Amino acid sequence: MTVIRRRRLLASAALSVALLATGCGSGGDSGPGEQSGPVSEADVQAALDAGGTITVWAWEPTLKQVVTDFQAKYPKVKVDLVNAGTGDKQYTALQNAIKAGSGVPDLAQVEYYALPQFALARSLTDLGPYGAGALDGTFTPGPWNGVRSGGTVYGLPMDSGPMALFYNKEVFDKYGIAVPATWDEYVAAAKKLHAADPKAYITSDTGDAGFTTSMIWQAGGKPYQVDGTTVGVDFADAGTKRYTTLWQQLVDGKLLAPVTSWSDAWYKGLGDGTIATLVIGAWMPANLESGVKAASGKWRVAPMPQWEAGGKATSENGGSALAIPAAGANKKLAWAFLKYATVEAGAQSRADNGAFPATTAQLNSPAFKDKEFPYFGGQKVNQVLADAAGQVVTGWSYLPFQVYANNVFGDTAGKAYLGGTTLQDGLKAWQDASVKYGKEQGFTVK
């Protein structure tokens, strides 16, 4: 199965989002040779019949097969699939191309947390004239919300990352630990496991912006309020405090493995049982299958622990969309490929190759939900994950400069994992840094 790594990457260099320095036109503007106003299916078909070349910047591996199939169906169209870097590396390259006015791709992969930044800078095409609004209901709520900003659709979801609990059943059985249904039970399980084996931990966490915001999201927190260029940042809300109060117990008790995610030590811990669970997005199975082969048959998947017994709430962790840059030159062909890859035959192809779908058709299909995973002891893992996709808490927003905010997480909130400050105080420092940057970029920050 194709390896799909959807981890949230912290930006190595902040992207400038100064409101007066966007360097591009309206997100709804047409590129060279493109018409303005509504674009009909006949217009798109005419572009396909005429043919041409489009460039797609993406790191998502399942798109390779989609490109092959699309070109077979439309032989006059050539799709140049380019890996311009993962996450922030591609975003920096994309912004540089937009500012330079040359080398802009026709399509670009953009993670949900980063999309508002490009949308506000008017760097992406408004897909309304192409009929994107009619696709409401085609995707699950979390990803669909992730591609919209101010009521405008700026991309189509490729996948999603509803969170679930991945756990090592062999370790749990060995120490008589029940699968935790609540976060209080999760803390109790952490204590019991570490007491039984001081080398074993319930999970690892050395400070990750994406995980932290996903946990706050599930807890009902809404630290980010966004209304155009007016934003609010407040990590003193009840949901945030709910998370920090609980997670601080794990930090103070030294119950978290001091191992950085995606490192060799992390993979080793997942394989030998010293890291017993992961609370992570639904894209994780392929990574365990390919990266932790020694633990095949030992892992299982359960619903994300709840803040209250009997609850059914989750959040998203990872996932990305395909978007058409406003400066792109071949928008009709780009739209044709975009729709093919995310809604039409490409959506099924990507699901078959390991992507966790954002489309309700794939999520609800018996073939998808009843698939048995040998790695997970024959469990029908997708049943748990598909249920989670329908339980994502609504109303979450990211900052229009979230890429920058995530970049400075380690220097602010991340210090809480090293001692000397609390998670709540660390988040206050993260808030202060985000507010300062937002004001410097011309936002009205509350």
ZIVENJO-V792136 format. One record per residue. N is the residue number from 0. RES is the residue in one small letter. NEAR is the number of other ideal C-beta (glycine too) atoms within 10 Angstrom. Layout:
n->N res->RES near->NEAR
n->N res->RES near->NEAR
//
This chain:
n->0 res->m near->14
n->1 res->t near->16
n->2 res->v near->12
n->3 res->i near->22
n->4 res->r near->17
n->5 res->r near->26
n->6 res->r near->20
n->7 res->r near->25
n->8 res->l near->23
n->9 res->l near->19
n->10 res->a near->21
n->11 res->s near->10
n->12 res->a near->12
n->13 res->a near->17
n->14 res->l near->20
n->15 res->s near->17
n->16 res->v near->25
n->17 res->a near->13
n->18 res->l near->13
n->19 res->l near->6
n->20 res->a near->11
n->21 res->t near->18
n->22 res->g near->16
n->23 res->c near->19
n->24 res->g near->13
n->25 res->s near->10
n->26 res->g near->23
n->27 res->g near->16
n->28 res->d near->15
n->29 res->s near->19
n->30 res->g near->19
n->31 res->p near->9
n->32 res->g near->11
n->33 res->e near->17
n->34 res->q near->11
n->35 res->s near->9
n->36 res->g near->8
n->37 res->p near->10
n->38 res->v near->20
n->39 res->s near->13
n->40 res->e near->10
n->41 res->a near->8
n->42 res->d near->15
n->43 res->v near->19
n->44 res->q near->13
n->45 res->a near->11
n->46 res->a near->23
n->47 res->l near->19
n->48 res->d near->10
n->49 res->a near->11
n->50 res->g near->12
n->51 res->g near->15
n->52 res->t near->13
n->53 res->i near->25
n->54 res->t near->20
n->55 res->v near->24
n->56 res->w near->24
n->57 res->a near->25
n->58 res->w near->18
n->59 res->e near->23
n->60 res->p near->17
n->61 res->t near->23
n->62 res->l near->26
n->63 res->k near->14
n->64 res->q near->15
n->65 res->v near->28
n->66 res->v near->19
n->67 res->t near->13
n->68 res->d near->16
n->69 res->f near->22
n->70 res->q near->14
n->71 res->a near->8
n->72 res->k near->12
n->73 res->y near->19
n->74 res->p near->9
n->75 res->k near->13
n->76 res->v near->20
n->77 res->k near->14
n->78 res->v near->22
n->79 res->d near->12
n->80 res->l near->18
n->81 res->v near->14
n->82 res->n near->15
n->83 res->a near->20
n->84 res->g near->15
n->85 res->t near->16
n->86 res->g near->23
n->87 res->d near->21
n->88 res->k near->16
n->89 res->q near->23
n->90 res->y near->25
n->91 res->t near->19
n->92 res->a near->17
n->93 res->l near->26
n->94 res->q near->21
n->95 res->n near->13
n->96 res->a near->18
n->97 res->i near->22
n->98 res->k near->16
n->99 res->a near->11
n->100 res->g near->10
n->101 res->s near->8
n->102 res->g near->13
n->103 res->v near->22
n->104 res->p near->25
n->105 res->d near->26
n->106 res->l near->28
n->107 res->a near->29
n->108 res->q near->25
n->109 res->v near->30
n->110 res->e near->25
n->111 res->y near->26
n->112 res->y near->24
n->113 res->a near->27
n->114 res->l near->23
n->115 res->p near->26
n->116 res->q near->25
n->117 res->f near->29
n->118 res->a near->24
n->119 res->l near->24
n->120 res->a near->23
n->121 res->r near->20
n->122 res->s near->26
n->123 res->l near->30
n->124 res->t near->31
n->125 res->d near->19
n->126 res->l near->26
n->127 res->g near->17
n->128 res->p near->18
n->129 res->y near->26
n->130 res->g near->16
n->131 res->a near->23
n->132 res->g near->13
n->133 res->a near->9
n->134 res->l near->19
n->135 res->d near->10
n->136 res->g near->9
n->137 res->t near->17
n->138 res->f near->26
n->139 res->t near->24
n->140 res->p near->18
n->141 res->g near->26
n->142 res->p near->27
n->143 res->w near->20
n->144 res->n near->18
n->145 res->g near->27
n->146 res->v near->28
n->147 res->r near->18
n->148 res->s near->24
n->149 res->g near->11
n->150 res->g near->7
n->151 res->t near->17
n->152 res->v near->23
n->153 res->y near->28
n->154 res->g near->29
n->155 res->l near->27
n->156 res->p near->26
n->157 res->m near->31
n->158 res->d near->27
n->159 res->s near->32
n->160 res->g near->33
n->161 res->p near->30
n->162 res->m near->29
n->163 res->a near->26
n->164 res->l near->22
n->165 res->f near->25
n->166 res->y near->23
n->167 res->n near->24
n->168 res->k near->18
n->169 res->e near->15
n->170 res->v near->23
n->171 res->f near->20
n->172 res->d near->10
n->173 res->k near->15
n->174 res->y near->14
n->175 res->g near->8
n->176 res->i near->22
n->177 res->a near->10
n->178 res->v near->16
n->179 res->p near->21
n->180 res->a near->17
n->181 res->t near->16
n->182 res->w near->23
n->183 res->d near->16
n->184 res->e near->16
n->185 res->y near->21
n->186 res->v near->19
n->187 res->a near->16
n->188 res->a near->22
n->189 res->a near->23
n->190 res->k near->14
n->191 res->k near->14
n->192 res->l near->23
n->193 res->h near->20
n->194 res->a near->11
n->195 res->a near->13
n->196 res->d near->14
n->197 res->p near->9
n->198 res->k near->10
n->199 res->a near->21
n->200 res->y near->23
n->201 res->i near->27
n->202 res->t near->24
n->203 res->s near->22
n->204 res->d near->22
n->205 res->t near->16
n->206 res->g near->21
n->207 res->d near->23
n->208 res->a near->23
n->209 res->g near->24
n->210 res->f near->22
n->211 res->t near->25
n->212 res->t near->27
n->213 res->s near->27
n->214 res->m near->26
n->215 res->i near->25
n->216 res->w near->28
n->217 res->q near->28
n->218 res->a near->23
n->219 res->g near->18
n->220 res->g near->24
n->221 res->k near->17
n->222 res->p near->22
n->223 res->y near->22
n->224 res->q near->14
n->225 res->v near->19
n->226 res->d near->11
n->227 res->g near->11
n->228 res->t near->14
n->229 res->t near->12
n->230 res->v near->23
n->231 res->g near->17
n->232 res->v near->20
n->233 res->d near->16
n->234 res->f near->26
n->235 res->a near->12
n->236 res->d near->15
n->237 res->a near->11
n->238 res->g near->19
n->239 res->t near->26
n->240 res->k near->17
n->241 res->r near->18
n->242 res->y near->26
n->243 res->t near->24
n->244 res->t near->13
n->245 res->l near->19
n->246 res->w near->21
n->247 res->q near->14
n->248 res->q near->15
n->249 res->l near->20
n->250 res->v near->18
n->251 res->d near->11
n->252 res->g near->12
n->253 res->k near->12
n->254 res->l near->19
n->255 res->l near->20
n->256 res->a near->21
n->257 res->p near->12
n->258 res->v near->21
n->259 res->t near->14
n->260 res->s near->19
n->261 res->w near->13
n->262 res->s near->12
n->263 res->d near->9
n->264 res->a near->16
n->265 res->w near->19
n->266 res->y near->20
n->267 res->k near->14
n->268 res->g near->21
n->269 res->l near->26
n->270 res->g near->18
n->271 res->d near->15
n->272 res->g near->19
n->273 res->t near->19
n->274 res->i near->25
n->275 res->a near->29
n->276 res->t near->26
n->277 res->l near->24
n->278 res->v near->23
n->279 res->i near->24
n->280 res->g near->29
n->281 res->a near->30
n->282 res->w near->22
n->283 res->m near->27
n->284 res->p near->22
n->285 res->a near->21
n->286 res->n near->23
n->287 res->l near->23
n->288 res->e near->20
n->289 res->s near->15
n->290 res->g near->17
n->291 res->v near->21
n->292 res->k near->11
n->293 res->a near->12
n->294 res->a near->19
n->295 res->s near->15
n->296 res->g near->13
n->297 res->k near->21
n->298 res->w near->27
n->299 res->r near->20
n->300 res->v near->23
n->301 res->a near->16
n->302 res->p near->19
n->303 res->m near->25
n->304 res->p near->24
n->305 res->q near->21
n->306 res->w near->17
n->307 res->e near->9
n->308 res->a near->9
n->309 res->g near->7
n->310 res->g near->16
n->311 res->k near->11
n->312 res->a near->18
n->313 res->t near->30
n->314 res->s near->24
n->315 res->e near->30
n->316 res->n near->28
n->317 res->g near->27
n->318 res->g near->25
n->319 res->s near->28
n->320 res->a near->27
n->321 res->l near->24
n->322 res->a near->27
n->323 res->i near->28
n->324 res->p near->25
n->325 res->a near->26
n->326 res->a near->25
n->327 res->g near->24
n->328 res->a near->19
n->329 res->n near->22
n->330 res->k near->29
n->331 res->k near->25
n->332 res->l near->25
n->333 res->a near->29
n->334 res->w near->26
n->335 res->a near->22
n->336 res->f near->26
n->337 res->l near->28
n->338 res->k near->20
n->339 res->y near->20
n->340 res->a near->27
n->341 res->t near->26
n->342 res->v near->18
n->343 res->e near->17
n->344 res->a near->13
n->345 res->g near->22
n->346 res->a near->26
n->347 res->q near->17
n->348 res->s near->20
n->349 res->r near->27
n->350 res->a near->23
n->351 res->d near->16
n->352 res->n near->17
n->353 res->g near->19
n->354 res->a near->26
n->355 res->f near->28
n->356 res->p near->29
n->357 res->a near->34
n->358 res->t near->25
n->359 res->t near->17
n->360 res->a near->14
n->361 res->q near->20
n->362 res->l near->23
n->363 res->n near->14
n->364 res->s near->17
n->365 res->p near->7
n->366 res->a near->11
n->367 res->f near->20
n->368 res->k near->17
n->369 res->d near->10
n->370 res->k near->14
n->371 res->e near->11
n->372 res->f near->20
n->373 res->p near->10
n->374 res->y near->21
n->375 res->f near->21
n->376 res->g near->15
n->377 res->g near->10
n->378 res->q near->18
n->379 res->k near->16
n->380 res->v near->23
n->381 res->n near->25
n->382 res->q near->14
n->383 res->v near->21
n->384 res->l near->27
n->385 res->a near->22
n->386 res->d near->16
n->387 res->a near->27
n->388 res->a near->26
n->389 res->g near->15
n->390 res->q near->20
n->391 res->v near->22
n->392 res->v near->18
n->393 res->t near->7
n->394 res->g near->8
n->395 res->w near->22
n->396 res->s near->18
n->397 res->y near->22
n->398 res->l near->27
n->399 res->p near->27
n->400 res->f near->26
n->401 res->q near->27
n->402 res->v near->27
n->403 res->y near->22
n->404 res->a near->27
n->405 res->n near->27
n->406 res->n near->21
n->407 res->v near->20
n->408 res->f near->25
n->409 res->g near->16
n->410 res->d near->12
n->411 res->t near->22
n->412 res->a near->27
n->413 res->g near->19
n->414 res->k near->19
n->415 res->a near->22
n->416 res->y near->17
n->417 res->l near->12
n->418 res->g near->10
n->419 res->g near->8
n->420 res->t near->16
n->421 res->t near->17
n->422 res->l near->25
n->423 res->q near->18
n->424 res->d near->16
n->425 res->g near->24
n->426 res->l near->26
n->427 res->k near->18
n->428 res->a near->19
n->429 res->w near->26
n->430 res->q near->19
n->431 res->d near->13
n->432 res->a near->19
n->433 res->s near->25
n->434 res->v near->17
n->435 res->k near->12
n->436 res->y near->19
n->437 res->g near->24
n->438 res->k near->12
n->439 res->e near->12
n->440 res->q near->19
n->441 res->g near->13
n->442 res->f near->22
n->443 res->t near->12
n->444 res->v near->18
n->445 res->k near->12
//
